[in-house]
């Protein structure tokens, strides 16, 4: 029977038992007297082993054979093929008496059943580096990988007669002797570094560490163990010495609270069937080095090196222009951990790229994704585009992902799906057919999706895409809060998008489109939020009211006081579930006449604008605003009013939406009229009269107000809780492009609450639920 999944705890148990037994085996037999037995027909063949390399390969093979018997279906990689070939008939009898050791680490639930296709074990028996005959340095090292990423390791010392070191990332380390002379007692960090060589300028790199004390290197294995113990604070190494697969050592450092990357700040990928290549160095820092800053101090050090171009010599041959300023070499990286190259770019773009840059000045590093601009120099003149926007998401490399995995694993699964949706939608034929003279969807040049499959933790997912660059040199710009002309243009863009995909089930390519997007759009769909989001609204509101103080007490909800600052949370909690059911119900009813495709996250950061002199313009000044739409992670089926409500509440200046009592209605009418015209233009209605019958304005506005309540629900129960919102916090966020307006502008926050209060008051009077 084929085993589809393996329990990581079981794998760990057998790996540590095998490593310990293999160490005892090496103790029992000297290198020059060691014998192995293989089975060739009926006769046993006894072969003397006279060198350390052969001994290590034989030990690796026996450990592998033992694990194959204990963990059926486990993928195992060793160096033994160099000596014996891929012989899986080797006997594991010499390890059959392996002692059952205790395993004390907590194995999270998401590791309980892992797909055997993505789980791999790498085994190495590493002798003393100088081959002097001293057996004290022998180590049996077993690394455990999921989706080519290090998650754990076992390190056994053959002659020390100690239990193996066992490490599991995000869980801890057992049997590791912590150093008594940690950096807390030292005047300066202790550093180990390789000698400088071509491209690897350690001497210059050490200038960025500050005051430190250096000690001599031992072996790669022992140096990394000293990092894990806290006896050494930082290792800057050119290579991994005799260790072909340092996954176990990486896991030991990380599980003990440290951090491991290359010199540019990228974590390692252990590509199947390929020997590990530390071509961009190996940097390990201890928990003590990070201190209260944790991994941020390690990453800051790598950033300093990138900005100072300390290790740019290692990039020769990639095609990155030399001496072109600091490069975002932690972002312009493929999903195998390699800095992208001109050859790779030439293949993707279909044109020969001579060189390129990925300027650090263009890079952004958000909680859930990294991105940068990649600018090309082609061999042929006149080629386009001049640049692209590269977006890279490697979940395992993002600290926020690890936090989510522990606190809200369901949201991480949701996020992985969202990246699949973005790539899937942009690749559909339907999305490539949409566009008007005023609105365009970002064009994809390359999309790679490595979403975790069945029985693989979501955090081992990766996504890479190269998209059209709405560059400032071409007149495109973004703004954190939309003014009147920008709001009108954004509403026009949404109207055209909604009309184009109206009644999409009759479109060519509908099946492909339907499989690619969310059946219910938006990230704030109740099932994608915390299970108690409806029950905690009143409690959260009381906390927000305390934090905002008089700013919220002064809000005028309605004339007769049906809803006020005191009871707002309770009333919102009363009606929130009903509003959510109305708003999100459209997505699940394929036959509903008002169902369409919506963007699902129509905030300011997802809109680009470009001023062009043509025609009359919105204000009759001859200037048209073109709109570029990006970020379709939450694109799916729903009601068009949801995008409109989100734009008004999350992206528009308070002065625009709340200028006077009629401002909001003016904007809603403007959207509706454009929507009607686009329905006719795209052949969804024969004329404007019939188009108005497709969705009446009164119905549009009714669902819009339900959407306002639904958005207020997620703001009160989640967004403001996450940032501990107050007037001061909003003021500090004022210049953050990616922040929604209610998270950075008090006027917008007050308008959201005031508008929601008015809608709730009407519901109370009507006796609705």
C-alpha positions in Angstrom: 0.0 0.0 0.0 1.3 3.4 -0.9 1.8 5.7 2.1 0.5 9.1 1.3 1.4 10.9 4.5 4.0 10.5 7.3 3.9 11.7 10.9 6.9 14.0 11.4 7.1 13.0 15.1 7.5 9.3 14.0 10.2 10.4 11.5 12.1 12.3 14.2 12.0 9.4 16.6 13.5 6.9 14.1 16.0 9.5 12.8 17.4 10.2 16.3 17.5 6.5 17.2 19.4 5.7 13.9 21.8 8.6 14.4 22.6 7.5 18.0 23.0 3.8 17.0 25.2 4.7 14.1 27.4 6.7 16.4 27.8 3.7 18.7 28.6 1.6 15.7 31.5 3.9 14.8 32.7 3.7 18.4 32.7 -0.1 18.3 34.8 -0.4 15.2 37.9 1.5 14.2 38.2 2.9 10.7 40.9 0.4 9.8 39.2 -2.6 11.2 35.6 -1.8 10.1 33.8 -4.5 8.1 30.5 -4.3 6.3 28.3 -7.1 5.0 26.3 -6.8 1.8 24.1 -9.5 0.3 25.2 -10.6 -3.1 23.2 -13.8 -3.9 23.6 -16.4 -1.2 27.1 -15.4 -0.2 28.1 -12.7 2.2 30.9 -10.5 1.0 33.2 -9.1 3.6 35.1 -6.0 2.5 37.7 -4.1 4.5 37.2 -0.4 4.6 40.4 1.6 4.7 39.4 5.2 4.3 37.1 7.6 6.1 35.1 8.5 3.0 34.0 4.9 2.4 33.2 4.4 6.1 31.0 7.5 6.1 29.2 6.3 3.0 28.6 2.9 4.5 27.2 4.4 7.7 24.9 6.7 5.6 23.7 3.7 3.7 22.9 1.7 6.8 21.0 4.6 8.4 19.1 5.0 5.1 18.2 1.3 5.0 17.1 1.5 8.6 14.8 4.5 8.0 13.3 2.9 4.9 12.2 -0.1 7.0 10.8 2.1 9.7 9.2 4.9 7.6 7.7 3.4 4.5 7.6 5.9 1.6 10.1 8.3 3.1 12.3 10.1 0.6 15.9 9.7 1.6 19.0 11.3 0.1 22.6 10.4 1.0 26.1 10.7 -0.5 26.4 6.9 -0.5 25.6 6.6 -4.2 29.1 7.9 -4.8 30.4 4.7 -3.2 27.9 1.9 -3.7 25.4 3.3 -6.1 21.7 3.4 -5.4 21.5 0.1 -3.6 18.4 -0.1 -1.5 18.9 -3.8 -0.6 21.6 -3.0 2.0 20.9 -4.6 5.3 20.1 -2.4 8.3 20.7 -5.3 10.7 23.6 -3.6 12.3 21.3 -0.8 13.5 18.4 -3.2 14.3 19.1 -2.9 18.0 18.8 0.9 17.9 17.9 2.2 21.4 14.5 3.9 21.7 15.4 7.4 22.8 13.0 9.9 24.4 11.7 12.7 22.2 10.5 15.7 24.2 9.9 18.4 21.6 6.3 19.4 20.8 5.4 18.7 17.2 2.6 21.1 16.0 -0.5 19.6 14.5 0.3 20.8 11.0 3.3 18.4 11.1 1.3 15.4 12.1 0.5 14.2 8.6 2.8 15.5 6.0 2.7 14.5 2.3 5.5 12.0 1.7 6.1 13.6 -1.7 7.3 16.8 0.1 9.0 15.3 3.1 12.7 14.4 2.6 15.6 13.3 4.8 19.2 13.9 4.0 21.9 11.9 5.8 25.6 12.6 6.2 28.3 11.0 8.2 31.0 13.6 8.5 34.5 12.6 9.6 37.2 14.8 11.0 38.1 17.4 8.4 41.8 16.8 8.4 41.6 13.0 8.4 44.1 12.6 11.2 42.5 9.5 12.6 40.9 11.3 15.6 37.3 10.1 15.8 36.2 12.8 18.2 34.9 14.9 15.3 32.7 12.3 13.7 29.1 13.5 13.3 26.1 11.8 12.0 23.9 14.6 10.6 20.3 14.1 9.5 18.4 17.0 8.0 14.6 16.9 7.6 13.1 19.0 4.8 9.5 19.9 3.8 9.1 21.4 0.4 12.9 21.7 0.1 13.0 23.9 3.3 14.8 22.9 6.5 12.4 22.1 9.3 14.5 19.9 11.6 17.7 18.1 12.2 19.5 15.5 14.3 23.2 15.7 15.0 25.0 12.8 16.7 28.6 12.8 17.9 30.0 9.3 17.5 32.6 9.3 20.3 31.2 11.7 22.8 28.7 9.1 24.1 26.0 11.9 24.4 22.5 11.9 23.2 22.0 13.4 19.7 21.1 17.1 19.4 17.5 17.2 18.1 16.0 20.4 16.6 12.6 21.3 15.3 12.0 24.8 13.9 9.4 26.7 15.8 9.5 24.1 18.6 13.0 24.1 20.1 16.2 22.0 20.6 16.9 19.1 23.0 20.2 17.8 24.2 22.0 21.0 23.3 24.4 22.2 26.0 23.8 26.0 26.3 27.0 28.0 26.7 27.6 29.6 30.1 29.5 32.5 28.5 26.7 33.9 26.4 26.9 37.4 24.9 25.0 38.8 27.8 28.2 38.4 29.8 30.6 39.4 27.1 31.7 42.9 26.3 31.5 42.3 22.5 30.0 39.8 20.2 32.2 36.8 19.2 32.6 36.3 15.5 33.9 33.5 13.3 34.6 34.3 9.7 36.1 32.8 6.6 39.1 34.4 5.0 38.5 37.1 2.4 38.6 35.9 -1.2 37.5 37.0 -4.6 34.0 38.5 -4.2 33.8 37.5 -0.6 35.1 40.7 1.2 34.8 39.5 4.8 37.1 42.3 6.1 34.8 45.0 4.7 31.7 43.1 5.9 33.1 42.9 9.5 33.2 46.8 9.6 29.4 46.7 9.7 29.2 44.4 12.7 30.6 47.0 15.1 32.9 46.1 18.0 33.5 42.3 18.1 36.0 39.7 19.1 37.1 37.0 16.6 38.1 33.5 17.4 39.6 30.8 15.1 37.4 28.5 13.1 37.1 24.9 14.1 35.0 22.9 11.6 31.9 24.0 9.9 29.8 21.6 12.0 31.3 22.7 15.3 31.2 26.4 14.4 27.4 26.2 13.8 26.8 24.2 16.9 28.6 26.9 18.9 26.3 29.5 17.3 23.3 27.4 18.5 24.7 27.1 22.0 25.3 30.8 22.2 29.1 30.4 22.6 29.6 32.3 19.3 27.3 35.2 18.1 28.0 35.4 14.4 29.5 33.2 11.6 30.2 34.7 8.2 31.4 31.7 6.1 32.2 31.3 2.4 31.2 27.6 2.2 30.0 24.7 4.3 33.2 22.7 4.2 32.7 18.9 4.0 29.0 19.2 4.7 26.9 18.7 1.5 23.5 19.4 3.1 23.6 21.8 6.1 19.8 21.6 6.6 20.2 20.0 10.0 22.6 22.6 11.2 20.4 25.4 9.9 17.5 24.0 11.8 19.5 23.7 15.0 20.4 27.4 14.8 16.9 28.5 14.0 15.2 26.2 16.6 17.6 27.7 19.2 16.4 31.2 18.4 19.0 32.2 15.8 18.9 33.0 12.2 20.5 31.6 9.0 20.6 33.2 5.5 23.1 33.9 2.7 24.9 37.2 2.8 22.1 39.0 1.0 19.5 37.9 3.5 17.8 35.0 1.6 17.0 31.7 3.3 18.3 28.5 1.8 16.4 26.1 -0.5 17.7 22.5 -0.7 16.9 21.6 -4.3 16.2 17.9 -4.8 18.9 15.8 -6.4 21.4 18.7 -6.3 24.3 19.2 -3.9 23.9 22.3 -1.8 25.9 25.3 -3.1 26.6 28.2 -0.7 27.5 30.4 -3.6 26.3 33.5 -1.7 27.9 32.5 1.5 26.5 31.2 4.8 25.6 33.6 7.6 24.4 32.3 11.0 23.6 34.4 14.0 22.7 33.3 17.5 19.7 34.2 19.6 22.0 36.3 21.8 23.1 38.3 18.7 19.6 39.2 17.9 18.6 40.0 21.5 15.3 41.8 21.8 15.3 42.5 18.0 15.4 38.8 17.1 15.9 38.1 13.4 15.6 41.9 12.6 19.2 42.5 13.7 20.4 39.7 11.4 18.4 41.1 8.5 19.5 44.6 9.2 23.1 43.4 8.9 22.4 41.9 5.5 20.7 45.1 4.5 23.8 47.1 5.4 25.9 44.7 3.3 23.6 45.2 0.3 23.6 48.9 0.7 27.4 49.0 1.0 27.7 46.5 -1.9 30.1 44.5 0.2 29.4 41.2 -1.5 28.4 42.4 -5.0 31.5 40.6 -6.4 29.6 37.3 -5.9 27.0 38.5 -8.5 29.4 38.4 -11.4 27.9 36.3 -14.1 24.3 37.0 -13.1 24.0 40.0 -15.4 23.3 42.5 -12.6 25.1 45.7 -13.6 28.2 46.2 -11.5 28.6 49.6 -9.6 25.0 50.5 -10.3 24.2 51.2 -6.7 22.7 49.0 -4.0 20.6 46.1 -5.4 17.6 44.3 -3.8 19.3 40.9 -4.0 17.1 39.5 -1.4 14.0 40.3 -3.5 15.1 39.7 -7.1 15.5 36.0 -6.3 13.8 32.9 -7.8 11.8 30.4 -5.8 14.9 28.2 -5.5 16.8 30.9 -3.7 19.0 32.0 -6.6 19.4 35.6 -7.6 17.7 36.0 -11.0 20.0 36.1 -14.1 20.0 37.7 -17.5 19.5 34.2 -19.0 16.4 33.6 -17.0 15.0 37.1 -17.8 15.8 36.6 -21.5 13.8 33.4 -21.5 10.9 35.0 -19.6 10.7 38.2 -21.7 11.4 36.5 -25.0 14.1 39.1 -25.8 17.8 38.9 -25.1 18.6 40.9 -21.9 22.2 42.2 -21.8 22.1 43.4 -18.2 19.6 44.5 -15.6 19.3 46.2 -12.2 17.0 45.6 -9.2 17.5 48.9 -7.3 17.2 48.7 -3.6 15.5 52.1 -3.8 12.6 50.5 -5.5 12.2 47.6 -3.1 9.3 47.3 -0.7 9.1 44.6 2.1 5.6 44.2 3.4 4.5 41.7 6.0 3.3 39.2 3.5 5.3 40.0 0.3 8.5 41.5 -1.1 8.7 43.4 -4.4 11.1 45.5 -6.5 11.5 47.0 -9.9 13.7 45.2 -12.4 15.0 47.4 -15.2 16.4 46.0 -18.4 19.1 46.8 -20.9 18.5 44.8 -24.0 21.0 43.7 -26.6 18.7 45.1 -29.3 17.6 48.7 -29.3 14.0 49.8 -29.0 12.8 46.8 -27.0 10.0 47.1 -24.4 9.2 47.0 -21.6 12.0 49.0 -20.0 11.2 47.5 -16.6 8.8 45.1 -14.8 7.6 44.9 -11.2 8.7 41.7 -9.5 6.6 40.4 -6.6 8.0 37.6 -4.5 6.2 35.7 -1.7 8.1 32.9 0.1 6.0 32.2 3.2 8.8 30.5 5.1 11.0 33.6 4.9 8.4 36.0 6.4 8.3 36.4 10.2 4.7 37.5 10.0 3.8 34.2 8.5 5.3 32.3 11.4 3.2 34.5 13.7 0.1 33.7 11.7 0.8 30.0 11.7 0.8 30.0 15.5 -2.1 32.4 16.0 -4.4 32.2 13.0 -3.4 29.2 10.8 -6.7 29.4 8.9 -5.8 32.9 7.7 -2.5 31.6 6.4 -4.3 29.0 4.3 -6.6 31.8 3.1 -3.5 33.9 2.1 -2.0 31.0 0.1 -5.2 30.6 -1.8 -5.3 34.4 -2.4 -1.9 34.3 -4.2 -3.1 31.4 -6.3 -6.2 33.4 -7.2 -4.1 36.5 -8.3 -1.9 34.4 -10.5 -4.8 32.4 -11.8 -7.0 35.4 -12.6 -4.2 37.3 -14.4 -3.5 34.3 -16.6 -7.1 33.8 -17.7 -8.2 34.7 -21.2 -11.1 36.7 -19.8 -8.9 39.0 -17.8 -6.7 39.7 -20.8 -9.8 40.7 -22.8 -10.8 43.4 -20.4 -9.8 47.0 -20.9 -11.1 50.4 -21.8 -9.4 53.6 -23.0 -9.4 54.7 -19.3 -8.8 51.4 -17.4 -6.4 48.5 -17.7 -5.6 45.5 -15.6 -1.9 45.0 -14.8 -0.3 42.7 -17.5 1.5 39.6 -16.3 4.8 38.6 -17.9 5.6 35.6 -15.7 3.7 33.8 -12.9 5.0 30.9 -10.9 3.0 29.3 -8.2 4.3 26.7 -5.7 1.3 26.5 -3.4 1.5 23.9 -0.7 -0.6 21.0 -1.8 -2.6 18.5 0.3 -1.0 17.6 3.6 1.8 20.2 3.3 1.8 23.1 5.8 0.7 26.3 4.1 3.9 28.1 5.2 5.9 26.1 2.7 4.3 27.9 -0.3 6.0 30.3 -2.7 4.9 32.6 -5.5 6.8 34.7 -8.0 5.4 37.0 -10.6 6.7 39.7 -12.9 4.1 42.3 -13.8 3.7 45.4 -15.9 5.4 48.3 -14.2 3.2 51.3 -13.8 6.3 53.5 -13.6 6.5 57.1 -12.7 8.7 57.8 -15.8 5.6 56.9 -17.8 3.4 59.3 -15.8 1.8 56.8 -13.4 1.5 57.7 -9.8 -0.2 56.5 -6.5 -1.7 58.4 -3.7 -2.7 57.3 -0.2 -6.0 59.2 -0.2 -8.1 59.9 -3.3 -9.2 63.4 -4.2 -12.4 64.1 -6.1 -11.0 63.5 -9.7 -9.2 60.4 -8.6 -12.3 59.0 -6.8 -14.4 59.6 -9.9 -11.8 57.9 -12.1 -11.6 55.0 -9.7 -15.4 54.6 -9.7 -15.3 54.7 -13.5 -12.7 51.9 -13.5 -14.8 49.8 -11.1 -17.9 50.4 -13.1 -16.3 49.2 -16.3 -14.8 46.1 -14.6 -18.2 45.2 -13.0 -20.1 45.7 -16.2 -17.6 43.7 -18.3 -18.0 40.6 -16.0 -21.7 41.1 -15.4 -23.6 37.8 -15.9 -20.2 36.2 -16.7 -21.5 32.7 -16.9 -22.5 33.5 -20.5 -19.0 34.7 -21.5 -16.4 32.8 -23.4 -13.8 31.4 -21.1 -16.2 31.4 -18.1 -15.2 27.9 -16.9 -11.5 28.9 -16.8 -12.4 32.2 -15.0 -14.7 30.5 -12.5 -12.0 28.0 -11.5 -9.4 30.8 -11.0 -11.2 33.2 -8.7 -12.9 33.1 -5.3 -16.5 32.0 -5.3 -17.0 34.7 -2.7 -14.7 37.7 -3.0 -12.9 39.8 -0.3 -10.6 38.9 2.6 -13.3 40.0 5.2 -15.7 37.2 4.3 -16.7 36.0 7.7 -15.3 32.5 7.1 -11.9 34.1 6.4 -11.8 36.0 9.7 -11.7 34.8 13.3 -14.6 32.6 14.4 -15.6 35.0 17.1 -15.6 38.2 15.0 -19.3 38.8 15.4 -19.4 38.1 19.1 -16.7 40.5 20.1 -17.8 43.7 18.3 -19.3 45.4 21.3 -16.3 44.5 23.5 -13.9 45.8 20.9 -15.9 49.0 20.3 -15.7 49.9 24.1 -11.9 49.6 23.9 -11.7 51.7 20.7 -13.9 54.4 22.3 -11.5 54.5 25.3 -8.5 54.8 23.0 -10.0 57.5 20.8 -11.5 59.4 23.7 -13.4 62.6 22.8 -12.8 62.2 19.1 -15.5 59.5 18.9 -17.7 61.0 21.6 -18.3 64.0 19.3 -19.6 62.0 16.4 -23.2 62.8 15.4 -24.9 59.6 14.5 -28.5 60.6 14.0 -30.9 63.3 15.1 -33.0 61.3 17.6 -30.1 59.4 19.2 -31.3 55.9 18.3 -27.6 55.1 17.8 -24.9 56.9 19.8 -21.3 56.5 20.9 -22.5 54.5 23.9 -24.5 51.8 22.1 -22.9 51.8 18.7 -20.9 48.6 19.3 -24.0 46.7 20.6 -26.1 47.8 17.7 -23.4 46.9 15.2 -23.0 43.5 16.7 -26.8 43.0 16.5 -27.0 43.6 12.8 -23.5 42.6 11.5 -24.3 39.0 10.8 -27.4 39.8 8.7 -25.5 42.4 6.7 -22.7 39.9 6.0 -25.1 37.3 4.8 -26.7 39.7 2.4 -23.4 41.2 1.1 -21.5 37.9 0.6 -24.5 35.8 -0.5 -24.4 37.0 -4.1 -21.1 35.1 -4.8 -22.6 31.7 -4.1 -25.7 32.2 -6.4 -24.3 31.7 -9.9 -27.7 32.4 -11.4 -28.3 35.7 -9.6 -28.9 38.5 -12.0 -26.7 41.0 -10.0 -23.7 38.7 -9.5 -20.5 39.9 -11.1 -16.8 39.7 -10.6 -15.4 42.2 -8.1 -11.9 43.3 -7.3 -12.3 42.5 -3.6 -9.7 44.9 -2.2 -10.3 48.3 -4.0 -8.0 50.4 -1.7 -5.8 53.3 -2.8 -2.7 51.2 -2.8 -4.1 49.0 -5.5 -4.8 51.8 -7.9 -2.5 53.7 -10.2 -3.4 56.9 -11.9 -2.0 58.7 -15.0 -3.0 62.2 -16.2 -3.4 62.4 -19.9 -4.5 65.4 -22.0 -7.4 64.1 -24.1 -11.0 65.2 -24.5 -13.0 67.1 -21.9 -11.9 65.2 -18.7 -14.0 64.8 -15.6 -13.9 68.5 -14.8 -13.9 69.8 -18.3 -10.3 70.8 -18.1 -9.1 68.6 -20.9 -7.3 66.2 -18.5 -8.3 62.5 -18.4 -7.2 60.2 -15.6 -6.3 56.7 -16.6 -6.5 54.0 -14.0 -4.3 50.8 -13.6 -5.7 48.0 -11.4 -3.4 45.8 -9.5 -3.4 43.1 -6.7 -6.2 40.7 -7.5 -5.7 38.4 -4.5 -9.3 38.7 -3.3 -10.9 38.9 -6.7 -14.1 36.8 -7.0 -17.8 36.8 -7.3 -20.0 39.2 -5.4 -22.0 42.4 -5.7 -20.6 45.5 -7.3 -21.6 47.7 -4.4 -19.0 45.9 -2.2 -16.1 47.4 -4.2 -17.7 50.8 -4.2 -18.3 50.8 -0.4 -14.7 49.7 0.2 -13.3 52.4 -2.1 -15.4 55.1 -0.3 -14.6 53.9 3.2 -11.0 52.9 2.7 -9.5 55.1 0.0 -11.3 58.4 -0.4 -10.4 61.6 1.4 -12.8 62.6 4.2 -13.1 66.0 2.5 -14.4 64.4 -0.7 -16.9 61.9 0.7 -18.1 64.1 3.6 -17.9 67.6 2.1 -21.7 68.0 2.5 -24.8 65.9 2.9 -25.0 65.2 -0.9 -21.4 64.3 -1.5 -21.8 60.6 -1.0 -24.9 60.4 -3.1 -23.2 62.3 -5.9 -20.4 59.8 -6.0 -22.8 56.8 -5.9 -24.9 58.3 -8.7 -21.7 58.9 -10.7 -20.7 55.2 -10.4 -24.2 54.0 -11.2 -24.5 56.1 -14.4 -21.1 54.9 -15.6 -22.1 51.3 -14.8 -25.3 51.6 -16.9 -23.4 53.0 -19.9 -20.8 50.2 -19.7 -23.5 47.5 -19.6 -24.7 48.8 -22.9 -21.1 49.2 -24.3 -20.2 45.6 -23.4 -23.5 44.2 -24.8 -25.0 43.2 -21.5 -28.1 45.4 -22.3 -29.6 46.7 -25.5 -29.9 50.3 -24.2 -29.6 52.3 -21.0 -33.3 51.8 -20.1 -32.8 48.0 -20.1 -29.5 48.4 -18.3 -31.2 50.2 -15.5 -33.6 47.3 -15.2 -30.6 44.9 -14.7 -29.9 46.6 -11.4 -32.0 49.5 -10.1 -30.2 52.3 -8.3 -32.3 51.8 -5.1 -31.2 48.2 -5.0 -27.6 49.1 -5.6 -27.7 51.6 -2.8 -29.4 49.2 -0.4 -26.7 46.6 -0.8 -24.1 49.3 -0.6 -25.3 50.3 2.8 -25.3 46.6 3.9 -21.7 46.5 2.7 -20.9 49.6 4.8 -22.1 47.8 7.9 -20.1 44.7 6.9 -16.9 46.6 6.5 -17.4 48.4 9.8 -17.7 45.0 11.4 -14.2 43.9 10.3 -12.7 47.4 11.1 -14.0 47.3 14.7 -13.4 43.6 15.4 -10.1 43.2 13.6 -8.3 46.1 11.9 -8.4 48.6 14.8 -7.7 45.8 17.3 -4.6 44.8 15.3 -3.1 48.3 15.4 -4.5 49.3 18.8 -6.1 52.3 17.0 -6.1 55.7 18.5 -5.8 59.3 17.3 -2.0 59.1 17.9 -1.7 55.8 16.0 -3.6 57.2 13.0 -1.4 60.3 13.0 1.7 58.1 12.9 0.3 56.1 10.0 -0.6 59.3 8.0 2.1 58.8 5.3 1.7 55.0 4.9 0.6 54.4 1.3 -0.6 50.9 2.1 -2.7 51.8 5.1 -6.5 52.2 4.6 -7.7 55.7 5.2 -9.6 54.8 8.4 -6.2 53.6 9.8 -4.4 56.8 9.1 -6.9 59.7 9.0 -9.1 60.6 11.9 -11.6 62.4 9.6 -12.0 59.2 7.6 -12.3 57.0 10.7 -15.0 59.3 12.1 -16.9 59.3 8.8 -16.9 55.5 8.7 -18.4 55.3 12.2 -20.9 58.2 11.5 -22.0 56.6 8.2 -22.4 53.2 9.8 -24.3 54.7 12.7 -26.8 56.3 10.3 -27.4 53.0 8.5 -27.8 51.2 11.7 -30.3 53.8 13.0 -32.5 53.2 10.0 -32.3 49.5 10.6 -33.4 50.0 14.2 -36.3 52.1 13.2 -37.4 49.6 10.6 -37.1 46.8 13.1 -34.8 44.8 10.8 -32.4 42.1 11.9 
